[in-house]
Amino acid sequence: MIAEVMLMAETVRALLFSAEQQAHEDQWGNFIPLRGPLDASRNLFPKMYPRMVEILQLLGSSSLMATPTEADFSNAMAGDVEKYFQLTHMDSRDRVALYRLAHDIAVSGFGNRQALYERFFFGPPQIMSSVYFDGYDKDSKIDRVEDLLAQAQSS
């Protein structure tokens, strides 16, 4: 599941890199990123973000609901929290802070509003897909397939 999130992050990074590397200069001397990779990212990310949140929920499981608070480090439970929430390479305070952050993203009202925001920031998904489809250069791809078929028939 972590690899899936890594793939999503690298896909968005590659699309941004492609858009920047294929930028063109406009009539005023400004460099404009290539639109195709940016539009692809704008259509993919609203689907990716909720999946990333779901993966965080699955990996965090019930720990996202049963995470101690800062107050638990200074009350009668402090010793147990320090003991049972530590890891080999992470003390209990850092682990609790990490789980609180994950809770904010994956469980809280803030996190749910953010997921909704990411789904619709660029617009309604069906309209975004239609705009992408309409603006995509399909003719050059069709021409390539037709050329390949013509070559195959002449062989």
N, CA, C and O atoms as a DFTB+ gen file, in Angstrom:
620 C
 N C O
     1  1       0.823      -1.200       0.000
     2  2       0.000       0.000       0.000
     3  2       0.867       1.264       0.000
     4  3       0.533       2.259      -0.643
     5  1       1.979       1.206       0.730
     6  2       2.874       2.362       0.726
     7  2       3.458       2.551      -0.671
     8  3       3.616       3.681      -1.133
     9  1       3.776       1.455      -1.337
    10  2       4.282       1.554      -2.704
    11  2       3.247       2.193      -3.623
    12  3       3.611       2.928      -4.540
    13  1       1.972       1.926      -3.393
    14  2       0.915       2.537      -4.197
    15  2       0.925       4.060      -4.031
    16  3       0.778       4.795      -5.008
    17  1       1.097       4.528      -2.801
    18  2       1.179       5.973      -2.561
    19  2       2.436       6.536      -3.222
    20  3       2.401       7.618      -3.808
    21  1       3.527       5.813      -3.127
    22  2       4.764       6.260      -3.774
    23  2       4.571       6.382      -5.286
    24  3       5.037       7.342      -5.899
    25  1       3.885       5.409      -5.883
    26  2       3.613       5.463      -7.325
    27  2       2.766       6.673      -7.690
    28  3       3.007       7.321      -8.708
    29  1       1.777       6.976      -6.862
    30  2       0.938       8.147      -7.131
    31  2       1.769       9.429      -7.059
    32  3       1.654      10.299      -7.922
    33  1       2.593       9.536      -6.039
    34  2       3.424      10.737      -5.887
    35  2       4.387      10.881      -7.063
    36  3       4.565      11.982      -7.584
    37  1       4.999       9.797      -7.479
    38  2       5.941       9.851      -8.598
    39  2       5.230      10.125      -9.922
    40  3       5.801      10.768     -10.803
    41  1       4.010       9.656     -10.073
    42  2       3.239       9.943     -11.288
    43  2       2.965      11.438     -11.405
    44  3       3.168      12.032     -12.464
    45  1       2.506      12.038     -10.321
    46  2       2.239      13.484     -10.333
    47  2       3.535      14.250     -10.572
    48  3       3.553      15.221     -11.328
    49  1       4.625      13.815      -9.928
    50  2       5.923      14.468     -10.117
    51  2       6.383      14.351     -11.580
    52  3       6.906      15.313     -12.142
    53  1       6.193      13.195     -12.183
    54  2       6.599      12.994     -13.578
    55  2       5.757      13.839     -14.529
    56  3       6.275      14.382     -15.505
    57  1       4.471      13.951     -14.248
    58  2       3.612      14.786     -15.090
    59  2       4.023      16.260     -14.997
    60  3       4.048      16.961     -16.008
    61  1       4.340      16.722     -13.805
    62  2       4.808      18.094     -13.633
    63  2       6.132      18.304     -14.368
    64  3       6.313      19.310     -15.054
    65  1       7.047      17.361     -14.224
    66  2       8.336      17.450     -14.902
    67  2       8.143      17.500     -16.421
    68  3       8.776      18.302     -17.108
    69  1       7.273      16.647     -16.931
    70  2       6.994      16.619     -18.367
    71  2       6.426      17.959     -18.836
    72  3       6.838      18.481     -19.872
    73  1       5.495      18.506     -18.086
    74  2       4.894      19.790     -18.454
    75  2       5.948      20.899     -18.465
    76  3       5.939      21.761     -19.344
    77  1       6.844      20.873     -17.497
    78  2       7.886      21.900     -17.432
    79  2       8.923      21.721     -18.541
    80  3       9.341      22.698     -19.162
    81  1       9.334      20.487     -18.788
    82  2      10.367      20.227     -19.792
    83  2       9.893      20.508     -21.214
    84  3      10.701      20.822     -22.088
    85  1       8.603      20.397     -21.444
    86  2       8.051      20.639     -22.780
    87  2       7.363      22.002     -22.870
    88  3       6.509      22.224     -23.729
    89  1       7.747      22.907     -21.974
    90  2       7.163      24.244     -21.976
    91  2       7.483      24.934     -23.302
    92  3       8.477      24.626     -23.959
    93  1       6.628      25.861     -23.670
    94  2       6.856      26.635     -24.897
    95  2       6.757      28.123     -24.577
    96  3       6.100      28.533     -23.620
    97  1       7.414      28.897     -25.389
    98  2       7.405      30.336     -25.190
    99  2       6.204      30.941     -25.900
   100  3       5.942      30.630     -27.062
   101  1       5.475      31.807     -25.200
   102  2       4.329      32.462     -25.824
   103  2       4.782      33.747     -26.523
   104  3       5.970      34.070     -26.536
   105  1       3.838      34.466     -27.096
   106  2       4.166      35.650     -27.884
   107  2       4.766      36.778     -27.047
   108  3       5.349      37.707     -27.606
   109  1       4.637      36.720     -25.722
   110  2       5.188      37.765     -24.845
   111  2       6.498      37.339     -24.187
   112  3       7.033      38.064     -23.348
   113  1       7.014      36.175     -24.559
   114  2       8.278      35.709     -23.989
   115  2       8.143      34.931     -22.688
   116  3       9.149      34.620     -22.049
   117  1       6.915      34.611     -22.287
   118  2       6.700      33.795     -21.090
   119  2       6.710      32.322     -21.467
   120  3       6.225      31.939     -22.531
   121  1       7.263      31.506     -20.593
   122  2       7.249      30.071     -20.850
   123  2       6.012      29.458     -20.209
   124  3       5.747      29.642     -19.022
   125  1       5.266      28.727     -21.021
   126  2       4.001      28.119     -20.621
   127  2       4.193      26.599     -20.565
   128  3       4.625      26.001     -21.551
   129  1       3.880      25.967     -19.430
   130  2       4.011      24.503     -19.360
   131  2       3.089      23.821     -20.373
   132  3       2.024      24.342     -20.705
   133  1       3.504      22.668     -20.853
   134  2       2.675      21.881     -21.760
   135  2       1.402      21.475     -21.025
   136  3       1.457      20.947     -19.915
   137  1       0.282      21.721     -21.639
   138  2      -1.001      21.548     -20.962
   139  2      -1.397      20.076     -20.751
   140  3      -2.000      19.746     -19.731
   141  1      -1.071      19.209     -21.684
   142  2      -1.509      17.811     -21.590
   143  2      -1.137      17.123     -20.288
   144  3      -2.011      16.562     -19.629
   145  1       0.142      17.146     -19.893
   146  2       0.501      16.499     -18.624
   147  2      -0.163      17.152     -17.409
   148  3      -0.517      16.464     -16.452
   149  1      -0.334      18.476     -17.444
   150  2      -1.006      19.146     -16.323
   151  2      -2.474      18.743     -16.252
   152  3      -3.009      18.511     -15.168
   153  1      -3.122      18.662     -17.411
   154  2      -4.525      18.232     -17.425
   155  2      -4.666      16.779     -16.968
   156  3      -5.627      16.424     -16.285
   157  1      -3.697      15.945     -17.352
   158  2      -3.725      14.552     -16.882
   159  2      -3.624      14.515     -15.356
   160  3      -4.357      13.775     -14.700
   161  1      -2.722      15.307     -14.798
   162  2      -2.569      15.361     -13.347
   163  2      -3.835      15.896     -12.680
   164  3      -4.258      15.387     -11.641
   165  1      -4.427      16.910     -13.273
   166  2      -5.659      17.499     -12.717
   167  2      -6.812      16.500     -12.715
   168  3      -7.717      16.604     -11.886
   169  1      -6.791      15.545     -13.620
   170  2      -7.835      14.521     -13.667
   171  2      -7.512      13.327     -12.777
   172  3      -8.420      12.666     -12.274
   173  1      -6.235      13.049     -12.581
   174  2      -5.840      11.897     -11.765
   175  2      -5.837      12.190     -10.273
   176  3      -6.295      11.367      -9.480
   177  1      -5.326      13.355      -9.879
   178  2      -5.136      13.618      -8.453
   179  2      -6.423      13.570      -7.646
   180  3      -6.404      13.042      -6.534
   181  1      -7.546      14.095      -8.146
   182  2      -8.775      13.986      -7.342
   183  2      -9.204      12.542      -7.070
   184  3      -9.970      12.293      -6.139
   185  1      -8.727      11.603      -7.861
   186  2      -8.995      10.189      -7.600
   187  2      -7.922       9.604      -6.674
   188  3      -8.190       8.712      -5.870
   189  1      -6.716      10.126      -6.808
   190  2      -5.603       9.613      -6.009
   191  2      -5.714      10.004      -4.540
   192  3      -5.465       9.180      -3.660
   193  1      -6.083      11.249      -4.270
   194  2      -6.067      11.731      -2.888
   195  2      -6.979      10.909      -1.974
   196  3      -6.535      10.491      -0.905
   197  1      -8.237      10.663      -2.352
   198  2      -9.072       9.831      -1.466
   199  2      -8.490       8.429      -1.259
   200  3      -8.649       7.842      -0.190
   201  1      -7.822       7.900      -2.277
   202  2      -7.191       6.583      -2.121
   203  2      -6.027       6.679      -1.137
   204  3      -5.823       5.769      -0.334
   205  1      -5.267       7.765      -1.190
   206  2      -4.173       7.947      -0.227
   207  2      -4.720       8.002       1.197
   208  3      -4.141       7.414       2.110
   209  1      -5.823       8.703       1.384
   210  2      -6.448       8.792       2.707
   211  2      -6.927       7.404       3.141
   212  3      -6.754       7.013       4.296
   213  1      -7.524       6.673       2.214
   214  2      -7.985       5.318       2.556
   215  2      -6.815       4.439       2.988
   216  3      -6.929       3.687       3.956
   217  1      -5.703       4.527       2.281
   218  2      -4.523       3.735       2.652
   219  2      -4.036       4.131       4.035
   220  3      -3.671       3.269       4.834
   221  1      -4.028       5.424       4.325
   222  2      -3.639       5.883       5.657
   223  2      -4.578       5.317       6.719
   224  3      -4.130       4.914       7.792
   225  1      -5.860       5.285       6.431
   226  2      -6.834       4.711       7.366
   227  2      -6.574       3.222       7.566
   228  3      -6.622       2.730       8.694
   229  1      -6.303       2.509       6.490
   230  2      -6.063       1.068       6.592
   231  2      -4.775       0.771       7.351
   232  3      -4.728      -0.154       8.162
   233  1      -3.735       1.549       7.091
   234  2      -2.467       1.324       7.791
   235  2      -2.553       1.747       9.258
   236  3      -1.974       1.100      10.131
   237  1      -3.272       2.824       9.521
   238  2      -3.392       3.306      10.893
   239  2      -4.369       2.505      11.722
   240  3      -4.234       2.430      12.943
   241  1      -5.340       1.913      11.079
   242  2      -6.393       1.092      11.693
   243  2      -6.951       1.745      12.959
   244  3      -7.173       2.955      12.993
   245  1      -7.171       0.953      13.976
   246  2      -7.803       1.481      15.190
   247  2      -6.897       2.430      15.955
   248  3      -7.371       3.162      16.824
   249  1      -5.611       2.434      15.654
   250  2      -4.696       3.357      16.333
   251  2      -5.047       4.808      16.047
   252  3      -4.706       5.698      16.825
   253  1      -5.726       5.047      14.938
   254  2      -6.123       6.413      14.616
   255  2      -7.254       6.901      15.524
   256  3      -7.478       8.105      15.650
   257  1      -7.954       5.979      16.145
   258  2      -9.047       6.359      17.049
   259  2      -8.624       6.310      18.506
   260  3      -9.212       6.995      19.343
   261  1      -7.624       5.521      18.819
   262  2      -7.232       5.303      20.220
   263  2      -5.876       5.929      20.524
   264  3      -5.120       5.400      21.338
   265  1      -5.567       7.025      19.893
   266  2      -4.284       7.686      20.110
   267  2      -4.359       8.595      21.327
   268  3      -5.295       9.382      21.462
   269  1      -3.383       8.487      22.205
   270  2      -3.383       9.363      23.380
   271  2      -3.256      10.837      22.979
   272  3      -2.880      11.167      21.855
   273  1      -3.577      11.690      23.916
   274  2      -3.432      13.133      23.714
   275  2      -2.201      13.614      24.474
   276  3      -1.572      12.854      25.210
   277  1      -1.875      14.873      24.285
   278  2      -0.752      15.460      25.020
   279  2      -0.979      15.358      26.529
   280  3      -0.038      15.144      27.292
   281  1      -2.225      15.512      26.947
   282  2      -2.545      15.440      28.378
   283  2      -2.212      14.070      28.968
   284  3      -1.916      13.968      30.159
   285  1      -2.256      13.022      28.152
   286  2      -1.974      11.675      28.647
   287  2      -0.504      11.467      29.000
   288  3      -0.161      10.475      29.642
   289  1       0.364      12.383      28.593
   290  2       1.773      12.307      28.967
   291  2       2.044      12.948      30.329
   292  3       3.164      12.892      30.837
   293  1       1.025      13.550      30.907
   294  2       1.228      14.209      32.206
   295  2       0.144      13.846      33.223
   296  3      -0.049      14.560      34.207
   297  1      -0.558      12.746      32.990
   298  2      -1.556      12.315      33.973
   299  2      -1.187      10.919      34.477
   300  3      -0.060      10.467      34.273
   301  1      -2.093      10.258      35.110
   302  2      -1.811       8.946      35.707
   303  2      -1.432       7.889      34.674
   304  3      -0.808       6.885      35.017
   305  1      -1.800       8.104      33.423
   306  2      -1.492       7.137      32.360
   307  2      -0.107       7.343      31.756
   308  3       0.307       6.546      30.914
   309  1       0.609       8.365      32.147
   310  2       1.865       8.753      31.500
   311  2       2.854       7.597      31.371
   312  3       3.442       7.397      30.308
   313  1       3.035       6.849      32.431
   314  2       3.980       5.730      32.384
   315  2       3.583       4.682      31.365
   316  3       4.424       4.184      30.617
   317  1       2.299       4.345      31.334
   318  2       1.820       3.358      30.361
   319  2       1.933       3.882      28.930
   320  3       2.317       3.145      28.021
   321  1       1.600       5.143      28.739
   322  2       1.696       5.729      27.398
   323  2       3.146       5.711      26.929
   324  3       3.437       5.327      25.797
   325  1       4.059       6.134      27.818
   326  2       5.489       6.132      27.458
   327  2       5.957       4.712      27.114
   328  3       6.706       4.518      26.156
   329  1       5.519       3.736      27.886
   330  2       5.981       2.355      27.710
   331  2       5.375       1.688      26.477
   332  3       6.096       1.082      25.684
   333  1       4.062       1.793      26.309
   334  2       3.380       1.002      25.291
   335  2       3.299       1.668      23.913
   336  3       2.940       1.016      22.932
   337  1       3.622       2.928      23.836
   338  2       3.557       3.596      22.535
   339  2       4.931       3.822      21.914
   340  3       5.030       4.375      20.819
   341  1       5.984       3.405      22.597
   342  2       7.314       3.551      22.015
   343  2       7.588       2.431      21.011
   344  3       6.986       1.359      21.075
   345  1       8.493       2.700      20.100
   346  2       8.962       1.709      19.129
   347  2      10.480       1.602      19.256
   348  3      11.104       2.371      19.988
   349  1      11.053       0.672      18.561
   350  2      12.498       0.515      18.611
   351  2      13.223       1.787      18.184
   352  3      14.217       2.180      18.794
   353  1      12.707       2.435      17.115
   354  2      13.385       3.613      16.569
   355  2      12.581       4.901      16.735
   356  3      12.866       5.893      16.063
   357  1      11.583       4.902      17.619
   358  2      10.775       6.096      17.803
   359  2      10.230       6.118      19.228
   360  3       9.631       5.148      19.694
   361  1      10.448       7.245      19.913
   362  2       9.904       7.321      21.261
   363  2       8.394       7.547      21.197
   364  3       7.841       7.864      20.144
   365  1       7.746       7.378      22.345
   366  2       6.283       7.415      22.379
   367  2       5.729       8.784      21.987
   368  3       4.694       8.849      21.324
   369  1       6.380       9.871      22.373
   370  2       5.881      11.203      22.016
   371  2       5.883      11.417      20.506
   372  3       4.923      11.948      19.948
   373  1       6.962      11.003      19.848
   374  2       7.024      11.155      18.392
   375  2       6.006      10.259      17.691
   376  3       5.393      10.661      16.702
   377  1       5.830       9.051      18.207
   378  2       4.846       8.153      17.597
   379  2       3.426       8.697      17.769
   380  3       2.629       8.671      16.830
   381  1       3.118       9.182      18.955
   382  2       1.793       9.759      19.192
   383  2       1.583      10.973      18.291
   384  3       0.498      11.148      17.735
   385  1       2.606      11.811      18.142
   386  2       2.494      12.988      17.266
   387  2       2.230      12.554      15.821
   388  3       1.424      13.168      15.122
   389  1       2.909      11.502      15.381
   390  2       2.702      10.994      14.028
   391  2       1.265      10.489      13.854
   392  3       0.626      10.763      12.838
   393  1       0.768       9.759      14.838
   394  2      -0.607       9.255      14.755
   395  2      -1.635      10.384      14.852
   396  3      -2.696      10.306      14.231
   397  1      -1.335      11.426      15.619
   398  2      -2.261      12.571      15.680
   399  2      -2.325      13.261      14.321
   400  3      -3.397      13.676      13.882
   401  1      -1.168      13.385      13.652
   402  2      -1.151      13.965      12.310
   403  2      -1.952      13.093      11.345
   404  3      -2.757      13.600      10.564
   405  1      -1.729      11.792      11.403
   406  2      -2.484      10.874      10.542
   407  2      -3.978      10.965      10.846
   408  3      -4.797      10.908       9.929
   409  1      -4.338      11.105      12.107
   410  2      -5.744      11.267      12.498
   411  2      -6.327      12.531      11.875
   412  3      -7.444      12.512      11.358
   413  1      -5.574      13.627      11.924
   414  2      -6.055      14.886      11.335
   415  2      -6.346      14.722       9.848
   416  3      -7.308      15.295       9.337
   417  1      -5.529      13.952       9.157
   418  2      -5.697      13.769       7.713
   419  2      -6.802      12.756       7.399
   420  3      -7.611      12.978       6.498
   421  1      -6.834      11.662       8.131
   422  2      -7.664      10.522       7.735
   423  2      -8.982      10.373       8.483
   424  3      -9.856       9.638       8.025
   425  1      -9.155      11.042       9.614
   426  2     -10.332      10.789      10.432
   427  2     -11.082      12.070      10.800
   428  3     -12.310      12.060      10.877
   429  1     -10.386      13.136      11.021
   430  2     -11.008      14.351      11.565
   431  2     -11.929      15.038      10.562
   432  3     -11.912      14.744       9.367
   433  1     -12.723      15.950      11.079
   434  2     -13.568      16.772      10.217
   435  2     -12.727      17.566       9.235
   436  3     -13.104      17.712       8.072
   437  1     -11.589      18.081       9.691
   438  2     -10.685      18.798       8.794
   439  2     -10.249      17.904       7.642
   440  3     -10.294      18.309       6.480
   441  1      -9.826      16.685       7.971
   442  2      -9.356      15.757       6.949
   443  2     -10.438      15.402       5.942
   444  3     -10.171      15.304       4.745
   445  1     -11.653      15.211       6.424
   446  2     -12.759      14.891       5.519
   447  2     -13.111      16.065       4.623
   448  3     -13.436      15.872       3.452
   449  1     -13.051      17.285       5.157
   450  2     -13.283      18.462       4.313
   451  2     -12.188      18.585       3.259
   452  3     -12.458      18.946       2.113
   453  1     -10.947      18.281       3.653
   454  2      -9.837      18.358       2.698
   455  2     -10.018      17.335       1.577
   456  3      -9.766      17.648       0.413
   457  1     -10.447      16.127       1.910
   458  2     -10.674      15.110       0.883
   459  2     -11.770      15.557      -0.084
   460  3     -11.651      15.362      -1.294
   461  1     -12.814      16.144       0.438
   462  2     -13.891      16.654      -0.408
   463  2     -13.378      17.784      -1.295
   464  3     -13.695      17.849      -2.483
   465  1     -12.593      18.661      -0.710
   466  2     -11.991      19.769      -1.460
   467  2     -11.141      19.242      -2.611
   468  3     -11.260      19.723      -3.738
   469  1     -10.281      18.252      -2.338
   470  2      -9.399      17.714      -3.378
   471  2     -10.196      17.032      -4.487
   472  3      -9.779      17.061      -5.645
   473  1     -11.324      16.424      -4.161
   474  2     -12.151      15.784      -5.185
   475  2     -12.710      16.791      -6.187
   476  3     -12.823      16.489      -7.375
   477  1     -13.058      17.980      -5.712
   478  2     -13.789      18.923      -6.557
   479  2     -13.068      20.236      -6.829
   480  3     -13.653      21.131      -7.439
   481  1     -11.808      20.380      -6.395
   482  2     -11.091      21.635      -6.550
   483  2     -11.032      22.089      -8.005
   484  3     -11.255      23.264      -8.296
   485  1     -10.734      21.173      -8.914
   486  2     -10.597      21.536     -10.320
   487  2     -11.931      21.583     -11.049
   488  3     -11.999      22.053     -12.184
   489  1     -12.983      21.106     -10.417
   490  2     -14.306      21.098     -11.018
   491  2     -14.934      19.723     -10.925
   492  3     -14.313      18.784     -10.427
   493  1     -16.158      19.603     -11.400
   494  2     -16.827      18.294     -11.378
   495  2     -16.029      17.270     -12.197
   496  3     -15.664      17.547     -13.339
   497  1     -15.758      16.100     -11.628
   498  2     -14.913      15.114     -12.310
   499  2     -15.375      14.750     -13.720
   500  3     -14.547      14.588     -14.617
   501  1     -16.690      14.619     -13.926
   502  2     -17.170      14.225     -15.248
   503  2     -16.915      15.336     -16.270
   504  3     -16.640      15.053     -17.436
   505  1     -17.003      16.581     -15.845
   506  2     -16.717      17.696     -16.763
   507  2     -15.221      17.775     -17.022
   508  3     -14.801      18.016     -18.154
   509  1     -14.411      17.575     -15.988
   510  2     -12.957      17.576     -16.165
   511  2     -12.542      16.488     -17.159
   512  3     -11.692      16.725     -18.017
   513  1     -13.134      15.309     -17.048
   514  2     -12.816      14.224     -17.982
   515  2     -13.257      14.570     -19.401
   516  3     -12.538      14.286     -20.359
   517  1     -14.419      15.173     -19.542
   518  2     -14.912      15.559     -20.866
   519  2     -14.016      16.609     -21.506
   520  3     -13.706      16.520     -22.694
   521  1     -13.601      17.594     -20.734
   522  2     -12.707      18.639     -21.248
   523  2     -11.378      18.018     -21.662
   524  3     -10.824      18.373     -22.703
   525  1     -10.870      17.102     -20.860
   526  2      -9.615      16.425     -21.196
   527  2      -9.769      15.636     -22.498
   528  3      -8.920      15.720     -23.385
   529  1     -10.845      14.880     -22.604
   530  2     -11.097      14.088     -23.812
   531  2     -11.203      14.984     -25.038
   532  3     -10.595      14.700     -26.070
   533  1     -11.969      16.060     -24.931
   534  2     -12.163      16.962     -26.069
   535  2     -10.871      17.640     -26.501
   536  3     -10.652      17.856     -27.693
   537  1     -10.017      17.974     -25.548
   538  2      -8.787      18.693     -25.877
   539  2      -7.615      17.804     -26.246
   540  3      -6.576      18.299     -26.681
   541  1      -7.768      16.506     -26.081
   542  2      -6.666      15.577     -26.346
   543  2      -6.436      15.431     -27.847
   544  3      -7.388      15.360     -28.624
   545  1      -5.182      15.387     -28.244
   546  2      -4.840      15.223     -29.665
   547  2      -4.981      13.754     -30.052
   548  3      -4.027      12.980     -29.975
   549  1      -6.182      13.392     -30.465
   550  2      -6.456      12.007     -30.850
   551  2      -6.067      11.748     -32.303
   552  3      -5.721      10.625     -32.670
   553  1      -6.125      12.785     -33.121
   554  2      -5.869      12.608     -34.554
   555  2      -4.481      12.048     -34.840
   556  3      -4.339      11.155     -35.674
   557  1      -3.464      12.555     -34.166
   558  2      -2.105      12.068     -34.426
   559  2      -1.969      10.597     -34.031
   560  3      -1.235       9.853     -34.681
   561  1      -2.656      10.174     -32.989
   562  2      -2.608       8.762     -32.567
   563  2      -3.354       7.879     -33.563
   564  3      -2.901       6.782     -33.889
   565  1      -4.495       8.359     -34.044
   566  2      -5.256       7.614     -35.052
   567  2      -4.429       7.477     -36.329
   568  3      -4.390       6.407     -36.935
   569  1      -3.774       8.553     -36.731
   570  2      -2.916       8.506     -37.920
   571  2      -1.805       7.479     -37.763
   572  3      -1.497       6.759     -38.713
   573  1      -1.199       7.396     -36.587
   574  2      -0.124       6.422     -36.352
   575  2      -0.647       4.995     -36.475
   576  3       0.010       4.139     -37.067
   577  1      -1.827       4.738     -35.918
   578  2      -2.412       3.396     -36.005
   579  2      -2.738       3.064     -37.465
   580  3      -2.467       1.958     -37.932
   581  1      -3.312       4.013     -38.167
   582  2      -3.640       3.783     -39.578
   583  2      -2.383       3.534     -40.401
   584  3      -2.392       2.675     -41.283
   585  1      -1.311       4.258     -40.136
   586  2      -0.036       4.023     -40.828
   587  2       0.494       2.628     -40.533
   588  3       0.968       1.935     -41.433
   589  1       0.414       2.219     -39.276
   590  2       0.876       0.887     -38.893
   591  2       0.054      -0.191     -39.598
   592  3       0.608      -1.176     -40.088
   593  1      -1.266      -0.007     -39.650
   594  2      -2.125      -0.982     -40.331
   595  2      -1.820      -1.030     -41.823
   596  3      -1.823      -2.105     -42.423
   597  1      -1.559       0.120     -42.420
   598  2      -1.215       0.163     -43.843
   599  2       0.093      -0.565     -44.110
   600  3       0.226      -1.268     -45.112
   601  1       1.057      -0.396     -43.215
   602  2       2.350      -1.095     -43.352
   603  2       2.165      -2.596     -43.219
   604  3       2.788      -3.370     -43.945
   605  1       1.312      -3.005     -42.295
   606  2       1.061      -4.434     -42.085
   607  2       0.370      -5.052     -43.290
   608  3       0.649      -6.195     -43.653
   609  1      -0.533      -4.297     -43.910
   610  2      -1.249      -4.829     -45.083
   611  2      -0.347      -4.904     -46.303
   612  3      -0.537      -5.769     -47.157
   613  1       0.629      -4.016     -46.398
   614  2       1.518      -4.019     -47.560
   615  2       2.635      -5.040     -47.431
   616  3       3.361      -5.294     -48.391
   617  1       2.775      -5.623     -46.255
   618  2       3.860      -6.618     -46.043
   619  2       3.459      -7.985     -46.501
   620  3       4.245      -8.926     -46.396
